[in-house]
Amino acid sequence: MGEQIQQDDDVDGTAPGPDERDLDLMDGRWEQEYYSGRIRTRDWNAVGVGVAILVIASLVIPMFLVLTR
């Protein structure tokens, strides 16, 4: 059964193979770009920690202001 499918792909020329989107995976260009530091990515964990700190500060600061009055 598997041989029949492979043979059919080869006959009509639609056998899977690399295209231009896969070339950077094959020659390692994506590694050079990724590890070079030129591509900047957002660290969503840091964004979440920053938002959490703001929320906690907005809850704690009014409590201290009420206590010091």
C-alpha positions in Angstrom: 0.0 0.0 0.0 2.8 2.5 0.9 4.7 1.6 -2.2 1.7 2.5 -4.4 1.4 5.9 -2.8 5.1 6.6 -3.3 4.9 5.5 -6.9 1.9 7.8 -7.6 3.7 10.8 -6.1 6.7 10.1 -8.3 4.7 9.7 -11.5 2.9 13.1 -11.4 5.9 15.0 -10.1 4.4 16.1 -6.8 6.9 14.2 -4.6 7.5 16.2 -1.5 10.8 18.0 -1.4 12.4 21.2 -0.1 11.3 24.5 -1.5 12.6 28.0 -1.0 11.0 28.3 2.5 13.0 25.3 3.7 16.4 26.3 2.3 17.4 28.2 5.4 16.7 25.1 7.4 19.0 23.0 5.2 22.0 25.3 5.1 21.9 26.7 8.7 21.1 30.3 7.9 18.3 30.4 10.5 20.8 29.4 13.2 23.2 32.2 12.2 20.4 34.8 12.2 18.8 33.5 15.5 22.0 33.3 17.5 23.7 36.4 16.0 21.6 38.7 18.3 20.4 40.8 15.4 16.9 39.4 15.7 15.1 40.9 18.7 12.3 39.0 20.3 10.0 40.1 23.1 10.4 38.2 26.3 6.7 37.7 27.3 7.7 36.3 30.7 9.3 39.6 31.5 6.2 41.5 30.3 4.0 39.4 32.5 6.3 40.0 35.6 6.2 43.7 34.9 2.4 43.7 34.7 2.2 41.6 37.9 4.5 44.0 39.8 2.3 47.0 38.7 -0.9 45.2 39.9 0.6 44.3 43.2 2.0 47.8 43.7 -1.5 49.3 42.9 -2.9 47.1 45.6 -0.2 47.6 48.3 0.5 51.4 48.0 -3.0 52.5 48.8 -3.0 50.2 51.9 0.2 51.9 53.2 -1.2 55.4 52.5 -4.3 54.6 54.5 -2.2 53.2 57.4 0.1 56.2 57.5 -2.7 58.8 57.6 
